Amino acid sequence: MTAEELSKIIVKGMEEKKASDIVVMDLREINNSVSDFFVICSGSSDTQIEAISDAIEEEVYKSNKERPWRSEGKNSCQWVLVDYVDVVAHIFLNNKREFYGLEELWGDAKITTIS
């Protein structure tokens, strides 16, 4: 499975749990990027954040029998990171997303907004 296909499956998991403000950042043209894609979304509560991260893991496993290389942030559910190496999903509480500003940090990335 390509990184692009994986990013679409991650978006599907996000959409299933009503994540908001979903964006896919293509980092492949950026030198020294840590991944090929970032998929970023927001949730309105720690319960929703946890549900979104679980849905991502379920969708990817269903499609590709792949587990994340690493997952972090589930204890606090303010910013959960689900890392599949080539694609990294970031699930933020609304105010935390604004604070960390990943879209601005990786401003050279090609950004696709999912409506």
N, CA, C and O atoms as CSV, one atom per row, in Angstrom:
chain,resi,resn,atom,element,x,y,z
A,1,MET,N,N,0.837,-1.180,0.000
A,1,MET,CA,C,0.000,0.000,0.000
A,1,MET,C,C,0.881,1.241,0.000
A,1,MET,O,O,1.846,1.333,0.758
A,2,THR,N,N,0.540,2.181,-0.848
A,2,THR,CA,C,1.323,3.417,-0.918
A,2,THR,C,C,0.951,4.347,0.233
A,2,THR,O,O,-0.087,4.182,0.874
A,3,ALA,N,N,1.802,5.308,0.477
A,3,ALA,CA,C,1.540,6.294,1.522
A,3,ALA,C,C,0.286,7.105,1.197
A,3,ALA,O,O,-0.472,7.468,2.096
A,4,GLU,N,N,0.074,7.384,-0.075
A,4,GLU,CA,C,-1.110,8.135,-0.482
A,4,GLU,C,C,-2.387,7.344,-0.199
A,4,GLU,O,O,-3.371,7.903,0.287
A,5,GLU,N,N,-2.372,6.048,-0.502
A,5,GLU,CA,C,-3.530,5.197,-0.211
A,5,GLU,C,C,-3.775,5.114,1.296
A,5,GLU,O,O,-4.918,5.160,1.752
A,6,LEU,N,N,-2.701,4.993,2.052
A,6,LEU,CA,C,-2.819,4.933,3.503
A,6,LEU,C,C,-3.411,6.222,4.056
A,6,LEU,O,O,-4.226,6.181,4.979
A,7,SER,N,N,-3.018,7.353,3.513
A,7,SER,CA,C,-3.565,8.627,3.998
A,7,SER,C,C,-5.077,8.695,3.756
A,7,SER,O,O,-5.806,9.262,4.570
A,8,LYS,N,N,-5.547,8.127,2.655
A,8,LYS,CA,C,-6.991,8.119,2.371
A,8,LYS,C,C,-7.749,7.232,3.355
A,8,LYS,O,O,-8.871,7.556,3.744
A,9,ILE,N,N,-7.154,6.134,3.752
A,9,ILE,CA,C,-7.783,5.249,4.739
A,9,ILE,C,C,-7.846,5.947,6.096
A,9,ILE,O,O,-8.837,5.826,6.816
A,10,ILE,N,N,-6.802,6.665,6.436
A,10,ILE,CA,C,-6.780,7.423,7.692
A,10,ILE,C,C,-7.871,8.487,7.685
A,10,ILE,O,O,-8.554,8.681,8.691
A,11,VAL,N,N,-8.041,9.175,6.564
A,11,VAL,CA,C,-9.111,10.170,6.443
A,11,VAL,C,C,-10.470,9.503,6.660
A,11,VAL,O,O,-11.336,10.058,7.336
A,12,LYS,N,N,-10.651,8.331,6.095
A,12,LYS,CA,C,-11.914,7.606,6.264
A,12,LYS,C,C,-12.198,7.335,7.745
A,12,LYS,O,O,-13.324,7.515,8.208
A,13,GLY,N,N,-11.179,6.905,8.479
A,13,GLY,CA,C,-11.349,6.671,9.913
A,13,GLY,C,C,-11.714,7.948,10.648
A,13,GLY,O,O,-12.541,7.926,11.560
A,14,MET,N,N,-11.106,9.058,10.261
A,14,MET,CA,C,-11.419,10.346,10.877
A,14,MET,C,C,-12.855,10.744,10.598
A,14,MET,O,O,-13.571,11.195,11.492
A,15,GLU,N,N,-13.272,10.574,9.357
A,15,GLU,CA,C,-14.631,10.958,8.969
A,15,GLU,C,C,-15.681,10.121,9.684
A,15,GLU,O,O,-16.758,10.626,10.004
A,16,GLU,N,N,-15.388,8.866,9.937
A,16,GLU,CA,C,-16.342,7.995,10.618
A,16,GLU,C,C,-16.710,8.502,12.005
A,16,GLU,O,O,-17.822,8.272,12.479
A,17,LYS,N,N,-15.791,9.182,12.646
A,17,LYS,CA,C,-16.039,9.703,13.997
A,17,LYS,C,C,-16.252,11.214,14.007
A,17,LYS,O,O,-16.079,11.877,15.029
A,18,LYS,N,N,-16.632,11.740,12.842
A,18,LYS,CA,C,-17.010,13.157,12.720
A,18,LYS,C,C,-15.908,14.134,13.109
A,18,LYS,O,O,-16.173,15.168,13.721
A,19,ALA,N,N,-14.674,13.802,12.751
A,19,ALA,CA,C,-13.570,14.738,12.970
A,19,ALA,C,C,-13.818,15.998,12.146
A,19,ALA,O,O,-14.463,15.944,11.099
A,20,SER,N,N,-13.312,17.112,12.613
A,20,SER,CA,C,-13.498,18.374,11.887
A,20,SER,C,C,-12.158,18.873,11.346
A,20,SER,O,O,-11.086,18.471,11.797
A,21,ASP,N,N,-12.266,19.762,10.362
A,21,ASP,CA,C,-11.094,20.433,9.781
A,21,ASP,C,C,-9.990,19.460,9.378
A,21,ASP,O,O,-8.837,19.623,9.775
A,22,ILE,N,N,-10.346,18.451,8.592
A,22,ILE,CA,C,-9.370,17.449,8.154
A,22,ILE,C,C,-8.533,18.017,7.012
A,22,ILE,O,O,-9.070,18.539,6.035
A,23,VAL,N,N,-7.216,17.910,7.146
A,23,VAL,CA,C,-6.310,18.298,6.067
A,23,VAL,C,C,-5.268,17.186,5.863
A,23,VAL,O,O,-4.849,16.511,6.804
A,24,VAL,N,N,-4.875,17.029,4.606
A,24,VAL,CA,C,-3.796,16.106,4.250
A,24,VAL,C,C,-2.644,16.962,3.749
A,24,VAL,O,O,-2.787,17.734,2.801
A,25,MET,N,N,-1.503,16.808,4.404
A,25,MET,CA,C,-0.316,17.566,4.023
A,25,MET,C,C,0.663,16.629,3.320
A,25,MET,O,O,1.136,15.655,3.904
A,26,ASP,N,N,0.956,16.937,2.070
A,26,ASP,CA,C,1.903,16.154,1.286
A,26,ASP,C,C,3.295,16.738,1.509
A,26,ASP,O,O,3.596,17.849,1.074
A,27,LEU,N,N,4.136,15.969,2.195
A,27,LEU,CA,C,5.482,16.433,2.557
A,27,LEU,C,C,6.572,15.845,1.663
A,27,LEU,O,O,7.758,16.054,1.917
A,28,ARG,N,N,6.186,15.120,0.631
A,28,ARG,CA,C,7.175,14.397,-0.177
A,28,ARG,C,C,8.169,15.302,-0.889
A,28,ARG,O,O,9.289,14.874,-1.167
A,29,GLU,N,N,7.795,16.531,-1.190
A,29,GLU,CA,C,8.700,17.446,-1.903
A,29,GLU,C,C,9.563,18.281,-0.958
A,29,GLU,O,O,10.364,19.099,-1.410
A,30,ILE,N,N,9.404,18.080,0.339
A,30,ILE,CA,C,10.134,18.874,1.319
A,30,ILE,C,C,11.372,18.108,1.775
A,30,ILE,O,O,11.274,16.966,2.223
A,31,ASN,N,N,12.526,18.741,1.659
A,31,ASN,CA,C,13.769,18.105,2.095
A,31,ASN,C,C,13.735,17.837,3.591
A,31,ASN,O,O,13.246,18.656,4.368
A,32,ASN,N,N,14.251,16.701,3.979
A,32,ASN,CA,C,14.372,16.303,5.382
A,32,ASN,C,C,13.050,16.199,6.125
A,32,ASN,O,O,13.019,16.343,7.347
A,33,SER,N,N,11.962,15.952,5.415
A,33,SER,CA,C,10.688,15.780,6.109
A,33,SER,C,C,10.695,14.429,6.831
A,33,SER,O,O,11.364,13.483,6.415
A,34,VAL,N,N,9.945,14.373,7.902
A,34,VAL,CA,C,9.944,13.182,8.747
A,34,VAL,C,C,9.013,12.095,8.234
A,34,VAL,O,O,9.058,10.962,8.713
A,35,SER,N,N,8.178,12.424,7.274
A,35,SER,CA,C,7.170,11.503,6.775
A,35,SER,C,C,6.745,11.954,5.389
A,35,SER,O,O,7.083,13.061,4.970
A,36,ASP,N,N,6.007,11.110,4.669
A,36,ASP,CA,C,5.487,11.506,3.360
A,36,ASP,C,C,4.219,12.346,3.489
A,36,ASP,O,O,4.006,13.284,2.721
A,37,PHE,N,N,3.382,12.004,4.462
A,37,PHE,CA,C,2.124,12.715,4.664
A,37,PHE,C,C,1.859,12.919,6.142
A,37,PHE,O,O,2.185,12.067,6.968
A,38,PHE,N,N,1.265,14.054,6.466
A,38,PHE,CA,C,0.609,14.286,7.751
A,38,PHE,C,C,-0.875,14.382,7.439
A,38,PHE,O,O,-1.271,15.056,6.487
A,39,VAL,N,N,-1.687,13.718,8.228
A,39,VAL,CA,C,-3.133,13.874,8.133
A,39,VAL,C,C,-3.563,14.440,9.475
A,39,VAL,O,O,-3.346,13.818,10.515
A,40,ILE,N,N,-4.171,15.616,9.454
A,40,ILE,CA,C,-4.470,16.352,10.677
A,40,ILE,C,C,-5.978,16.581,10.773
A,40,ILE,O,O,-6.643,16.875,9.780
A,41,CYS,N,N,-6.498,16.439,11.989
A,41,CYS,CA,C,-7.908,16.753,12.216
A,41,CYS,C,C,-8.084,17.284,13.625
A,41,CYS,O,O,-7.158,17.267,14.436
A,42,SER,N,N,-9.298,17.758,13.900
A,42,SER,CA,C,-9.636,18.265,15.226
A,42,SER,C,C,-10.839,17.508,15.768
A,42,SER,O,O,-11.663,16.977,15.024
A,43,GLY,N,N,-10.905,17.480,17.091
A,43,GLY,CA,C,-12.052,16.923,17.787
A,43,GLY,C,C,-12.450,17.873,18.897
A,43,GLY,O,O,-11.665,18.723,19.315
A,44,SER,N,N,-13.666,17.723,19.366
A,44,SER,CA,C,-14.188,18.680,20.337
A,44,SER,C,C,-14.077,18.226,21.789
A,44,SER,O,O,-14.326,19.013,22.702
A,45,SER,N,N,-13.704,16.958,22.012
A,45,SER,CA,C,-13.579,16.470,23.394
A,45,SER,C,C,-12.547,15.351,23.443
A,45,SER,O,O,-12.192,14.773,22.415
A,46,ASP,N,N,-12.070,15.053,24.647
A,46,ASP,CA,C,-11.102,13.964,24.769
A,46,ASP,C,C,-11.730,12.630,24.377
A,46,ASP,O,O,-11.032,11.754,23.867
A,47,THR,N,N,-13.020,12.459,24.602
A,47,THR,CA,C,-13.711,11.229,24.198
A,47,THR,C,C,-13.706,11.089,22.682
A,47,THR,O,O,-13.455,10.005,22.155
A,48,GLN,N,N,-13.984,12.187,21.982
A,48,GLN,CA,C,-13.972,12.135,20.525
A,48,GLN,C,C,-12.560,11.912,19.990
A,48,GLN,O,O,-12.379,11.177,19.019
A,49,ILE,N,N,-11.573,12.528,20.602
A,49,ILE,CA,C,-10.180,12.349,20.183
A,49,ILE,C,C,-9.809,10.870,20.255
A,49,ILE,O,O,-9.226,10.321,19.321
A,50,GLU,N,N,-10.151,10.235,21.367
A,50,GLU,CA,C,-9.853,8.811,21.535
A,50,GLU,C,C,-10.602,7.967,20.505
A,50,GLU,O,O,-10.030,7.038,19.934
A,51,ALA,N,N,-11.868,8.280,20.262
A,51,ALA,CA,C,-12.660,7.532,19.283
A,51,ALA,C,C,-12.076,7.665,17.876
A,51,ALA,O,O,-12.040,6.693,17.122
A,52,ILE,N,N,-11.624,8.861,17.528
A,52,ILE,CA,C,-11.019,9.076,16.207
A,52,ILE,C,C,-9.748,8.248,16.068
A,52,ILE,O,O,-9.559,7.578,15.053
A,53,SER,N,N,-8.875,8.283,17.072
A,53,SER,CA,C,-7.623,7.521,16.978
A,53,SER,C,C,-7.907,6.022,16.892
A,53,SER,O,O,-7.232,5.312,16.147
A,54,ASP,N,N,-8.889,5.534,17.640
A,54,ASP,CA,C,-9.259,4.121,17.564
A,54,ASP,C,C,-9.801,3.768,16.184
A,54,ASP,O,O,-9.479,2.713,15.637
A,55,ALA,N,N,-10.629,4.656,15.617
A,55,ALA,CA,C,-11.196,4.412,14.290
A,55,ALA,C,C,-10.115,4.366,13.214
A,55,ALA,O,O,-10.196,3.563,12.285
A,56,ILE,N,N,-9.117,5.215,13.336
A,56,ILE,CA,C,-7.998,5.200,12.383
A,56,ILE,C,C,-7.297,3.854,12.436
A,56,ILE,O,O,-7.068,3.221,11.405
A,57,GLU,N,N,-6.959,3.422,13.637
A,57,GLU,CA,C,-6.256,2.148,13.785
A,57,GLU,C,C,-7.094,0.982,13.260
A,57,GLU,O,O,-6.555,0.069,12.634
A,58,GLU,N,N,-8.399,1.003,13.506
A,58,GLU,CA,C,-9.279,-0.065,13.022
A,58,GLU,C,C,-9.356,-0.079,11.502
A,58,GLU,O,O,-9.267,-1.142,10.887
A,59,GLU,N,N,-9.519,1.087,10.891
A,59,GLU,CA,C,-9.621,1.171,9.429
A,59,GLU,C,C,-8.343,0.688,8.756
A,59,GLU,O,O,-8.393,-0.070,7.787
A,60,VAL,N,N,-7.209,1.123,9.266
A,60,VAL,CA,C,-5.936,0.727,8.662
A,60,VAL,C,C,-5.731,-0.774,8.830
A,60,VAL,O,O,-5.284,-1.447,7.901
A,61,TYR,N,N,-6.051,-1.295,9.996
A,61,TYR,CA,C,-5.874,-2.739,10.213
A,61,TYR,C,C,-6.810,-3.536,9.309
A,61,TYR,O,O,-6.414,-4.559,8.750
A,62,LYS,N,N,-8.046,-3.071,9.165
A,62,LYS,CA,C,-9.013,-3.746,8.292
A,62,LYS,C,C,-8.525,-3.776,6.843
A,62,LYS,O,O,-8.673,-4.784,6.151
A,63,SER,N,N,-7.951,-2.681,6.398
A,63,SER,CA,C,-7.537,-2.554,5.001
A,63,SER,C,C,-6.199,-3.204,4.702
A,63,SER,O,O,-5.982,-3.713,3.603
A,64,ASN,N,N,-5.291,-3.186,5.691
A,64,ASN,CA,C,-3.909,-3.535,5.389
A,64,ASN,C,C,-3.247,-4.440,6.429
A,64,ASN,O,O,-2.069,-4.772,6.302
A,65,LYS,N,N,-3.990,-4.835,7.444
A,65,LYS,CA,C,-3.442,-5.665,8.529
A,65,LYS,C,C,-2.179,-5.046,9.129
A,65,LYS,O,O,-1.243,-5.748,9.510
A,66,GLU,N,N,-2.179,-3.724,9.203
A,66,GLU,CA,C,-1.013,-3.001,9.718
A,66,GLU,C,C,-1.377,-2.273,11.007
A,66,GLU,O,O,-2.423,-1.631,11.100
A,67,ARG,N,N,-0.512,-2.383,11.978
A,67,ARG,CA,C,-0.661,-1.658,13.241
A,67,ARG,C,C,0.277,-0.446,13.198
A,67,ARG,O,O,1.271,-0.460,12.473
A,68,PRO,N,N,-0.035,0.595,13.968
A,68,PRO,CA,C,0.865,1.756,13.958
A,68,PRO,C,C,2.235,1.406,14.519
A,68,PRO,O,O,2.364,0.576,15.419
A,69,TRP,N,N,3.252,2.055,13.969
A,69,TRP,CA,C,4.597,1.885,14.483
A,69,TRP,C,C,4.665,2.447,15.890
A,69,TRP,O,O,5.339,1.903,16.764
A,70,ARG,N,N,3.952,3.550,16.091
A,70,ARG,CA,C,3.942,4.205,17.403
A,70,ARG,C,C,2.653,5.024,17.530
A,70,ARG,O,O,2.135,5.561,16.551
A,71,SER,N,N,2.167,5.100,18.741
A,71,SER,CA,C,0.996,5.919,19.040
A,71,SER,C,C,1.271,6.632,20.354
A,71,SER,O,O,1.712,6.014,21.323
A,72,GLU,N,N,1.012,7.929,20.386
A,72,GLU,CA,C,1.307,8.715,21.590
A,72,GLU,C,C,0.174,9.685,21.886
A,72,GLU,O,O,-0.550,10.115,20.988
A,73,GLY,N,N,0.037,10.017,23.153
A,73,GLY,CA,C,-0.899,11.051,23.569
A,73,GLY,C,C,-2.257,10.560,24.027
A,73,GLY,O,O,-3.116,11.368,24.378
A,74,LYS,N,N,-2.469,9.247,24.030
A,74,LYS,CA,C,-3.786,8.734,24.406
A,74,LYS,C,C,-4.081,8.923,25.891
A,74,LYS,O,O,-5.242,8.851,26.294
A,75,ASN,N,N,-3.078,9.158,26.699
A,75,ASN,CA,C,-3.322,9.381,28.127
A,75,ASN,C,C,-4.014,10.714,28.369
A,75,ASN,O,O,-4.919,10.802,29.198
A,76,SER,N,N,-3.597,11.751,27.652
A,76,SER,CA,C,-4.183,13.064,27.883
A,76,SER,C,C,-5.262,13.414,26.864
A,76,SER,O,O,-6.135,14.236,27.142
A,77,CYS,N,N,-5.206,12.797,25.692
A,77,CYS,CA,C,-6.183,13.030,24.610
A,77,CYS,C,C,-6.335,14.500,24.243
A,77,CYS,O,O,-7.441,14.970,23.979
A,78,GLN,N,N,-5.226,15.219,24.227
A,78,GLN,CA,C,-5.238,16.604,23.763
A,78,GLN,C,C,-4.602,16.692,22.376
A,78,GLN,O,O,-5.018,17.485,21.531
A,79,TRP,N,N,-3.594,15.866,22.167
A,79,TRP,CA,C,-2.949,15.726,20.859
A,79,TRP,C,C,-2.508,14.272,20.768
A,79,TRP,O,O,-1.555,13.859,21.429
A,80,VAL,N,N,-3.202,13.507,19.951
A,80,VAL,CA,C,-2.860,12.103,19.763
A,80,VAL,C,C,-2.177,11.962,18.412
A,80,VAL,O,O,-2.654,12.476,17.401
A,81,LEU,N,N,-1.069,11.268,18.412
A,81,LEU,CA,C,-0.286,11.029,17.210
A,81,LEU,C,C,-0.316,9.529,16.931
A,81,LEU,O,O,0.015,8.726,17.803
A,82,VAL,N,N,-0.713,9.153,15.714
A,82,VAL,CA,C,-0.718,7.759,15.297
A,82,VAL,C,C,0.243,7.671,14.114
A,82,VAL,O,O,-0.035,8.193,13.035
A,83,ASP,N,N,1.374,7.006,14.331
A,83,ASP,CA,C,2.495,7.022,13.385
A,83,ASP,C,C,2.592,5.712,12.620
A,83,ASP,O,O,2.829,4.652,13.200
A,84,TYR,N,N,2.404,5.802,11.306
A,84,TYR,CA,C,2.598,4.663,10.412
A,84,TYR,C,C,3.867,4.850,9.572
A,84,TYR,O,O,3.963,4.291,8.479
A,85,VAL,N,N,4.812,5.600,10.048
A,85,VAL,CA,C,6.102,5.924,9.450
A,85,VAL,C,C,5.939,6.824,8.220
A,85,VAL,O,O,6.323,7.993,8.269
A,86,ASP,N,N,5.384,6.313,7.131
A,86,ASP,CA,C,5.220,7.132,5.929
A,86,ASP,C,C,4.060,8.121,6.045
A,86,ASP,O,O,4.029,9.143,5.360
A,87,VAL,N,N,3.115,7.802,6.915
A,87,VAL,CA,C,1.954,8.671,7.142
A,87,VAL,C,C,1.763,8.799,8.651
A,87,VAL,O,O,1.745,7.803,9.375
A,88,VAL,N,N,1.622,10.038,9.108
A,88,VAL,CA,C,1.403,10.289,10.527
A,88,VAL,C,C,0.089,11.040,10.685
A,88,VAL,O,O,-0.124,12.087,10.075
A,89,ALA,N,N,-0.791,10.479,11.520
A,89,ALA,CA,C,-2.070,11.125,11.817
A,89,ALA,C,C,-1.923,11.927,13.104
A,89,ALA,O,O,-1.372,11.444,14.093
A,90,HIS,N,N,-2.422,13.156,13.075
A,90,HIS,CA,C,-2.419,14.035,14.240
A,90,HIS,C,C,-3.866,14.378,14.556
A,90,HIS,O,O,-4.581,14.907,13.704
A,91,ILE,N,N,-4.302,14.081,15.776
A,91,ILE,CA,C,-5.665,14.373,16.191
A,91,ILE,C,C,-5.578,15.343,17.366
A,91,ILE,O,O,-5.032,15.011,18.419
A,92,PHE,N,N,-6.118,16.535,17.177
A,92,PHE,CA,C,-5.977,17.606,18.161
A,92,PHE,C,C,-7.321,18.007,18.765
A,92,PHE,O,O,-8.359,17.940,18.106
A,93,LEU,N,N,-7.281,18.424,20.026
A,93,LEU,CA,C,-8.364,19.256,20.542
A,93,LEU,C,C,-8.242,20.595,19.823
A,93,LEU,O,O,-7.136,21.028,19.501
A,94,ASN,N,N,-9.360,21.244,19.574
A,94,ASN,CA,C,-9.354,22.470,18.758
A,94,ASN,C,C,-8.313,23.488,19.191
A,94,ASN,O,O,-7.534,23.962,18.364
A,95,ASN,N,N,-8.285,23.834,20.476
A,95,ASN,CA,C,-7.356,24.883,20.923
A,95,ASN,C,C,-5.895,24.433,20.854
A,95,ASN,O,O,-5.012,25.266,20.649
A,96,LYS,N,N,-5.624,23.152,21.019
A,96,LYS,CA,C,-4.245,22.654,20.926
A,96,LYS,C,C,-3.739,22.718,19.488
A,96,LYS,O,O,-2.562,22.990,19.250
A,97,ARG,N,N,-4.616,22.472,18.548
A,97,ARG,CA,C,-4.205,22.543,17.138
A,97,ARG,C,C,-3.761,23.949,16.781
A,97,ARG,O,O,-2.745,24.133,16.110
A,98,GLU,N,N,-4.511,24.932,17.225
A,98,GLU,CA,C,-4.126,26.321,16.968
A,98,GLU,C,C,-2.792,26.652,17.632
A,98,GLU,O,O,-1.944,27.321,17.042
A,99,PHE,N,N,-2.618,26.182,18.854
A,99,PHE,CA,C,-1.400,26.471,19.612
A,99,PHE,C,C,-0.155,25.914,18.919
A,99,PHE,O,O,0.849,26.616,18.793
A,100,TYR,N,N,-0.214,24.646,18.466
A,100,TYR,CA,C,0.972,24.023,17.864
A,100,TYR,C,C,1.167,24.391,16.398
A,100,TYR,O,O,2.302,24.393,15.923
A,101,GLY,N,N,0.126,24.694,15.683
A,101,GLY,CA,C,0.223,25.229,14.325
A,101,GLY,C,C,1.048,24.415,13.343
A,101,GLY,O,O,1.915,24.966,12.664
A,102,LEU,N,N,0.794,23.111,13.255
A,102,LEU,CA,C,1.567,22.272,12.327
A,102,LEU,C,C,1.457,22.727,10.878
A,102,LEU,O,O,2.421,22.637,10.118
A,103,GLU,N,N,0.280,23.214,10.496
A,103,GLU,CA,C,0.117,23.667,9.114
A,103,GLU,C,C,1.062,24.820,8.793
A,103,GLU,O,O,1.551,24.933,7.669
A,104,GLU,N,N,1.317,25.677,9.785
A,104,GLU,CA,C,2.235,26.797,9.567
A,104,GLU,C,C,3.702,26.331,9.602
A,104,GLU,O,O,4.536,26.816,8.838
A,105,LEU,N,N,3.996,25.387,10.496
A,105,LEU,CA,C,5.373,24.876,10.580
A,105,LEU,C,C,5.818,24.218,9.282
A,105,LEU,O,O,6.975,24.338,8.881
A,106,TRP,N,N,4.893,23.524,8.630
A,106,TRP,CA,C,5.187,22.834,7.380
A,106,TRP,C,C,4.514,23.577,6.227
A,106,TRP,O,O,3.855,22.966,5.386
A,107,GLY,N,N,4.686,24.896,6.196
A,107,GLY,CA,C,4.015,25.754,5.230
A,107,GLY,C,C,4.335,25.463,3.774
A,107,GLY,O,O,3.561,25.840,2.894
A,108,ASP,N,N,5.457,24.801,3.495
A,108,ASP,CA,C,5.818,24.476,2.105
A,108,ASP,C,C,5.102,23.229,1.592
A,108,ASP,O,O,5.198,22.911,0.407
A,109,ALA,N,N,4.399,22.531,2.451
A,109,ALA,CA,C,3.702,21.306,2.054
A,109,ALA,C,C,2.501,21.639,1.187
A,109,ALA,O,O,1.900,22.707,1.300
A,110,LYS,N,N,2.171,20.694,0.321
A,110,LYS,CA,C,0.936,20.808,-0.454
A,110,LYS,C,C,-0.190,20.360,0.474
A,110,LYS,O,O,-0.194,19.222,0.943
A,111,ILE,N,N,-1.143,21.252,0.739
A,111,ILE,CA,C,-2.212,20.975,1.702
A,111,ILE,C,C,-3.531,20.790,0.965
A,111,ILE,O,O,-3.942,21.629,0.163
A,112,THR,N,N,-4.188,19.661,1.261
A,112,THR,CA,C,-5.508,19.371,0.706
A,112,THR,C,C,-6.501,19.365,1.858
A,112,THR,O,O,-6.331,18.628,2.829
A,113,THR,N,N,-7.528,20.182,1.748
A,113,THR,CA,C,-8.576,20.241,2.761
A,113,THR,C,C,-9.679,19.265,2.379
A,113,THR,O,O,-10.145,19.257,1.239
A,114,ILE,N,N,-10.092,18.447,3.333
A,114,ILE,CA,C,-11.151,17.463,3.098
A,114,ILE,C,C,-12.455,18.082,3.597
A,114,ILE,O,O,-12.564,18.483,4.756
A,115,SER,N,N,-13.442,18.154,2.701
A,115,SER,CA,C,-14.707,18.767,3.110
A,115,SER,C,C,-15.754,17.730,3.446
A,115,SER,O,O,-16.877,18.081,3.808
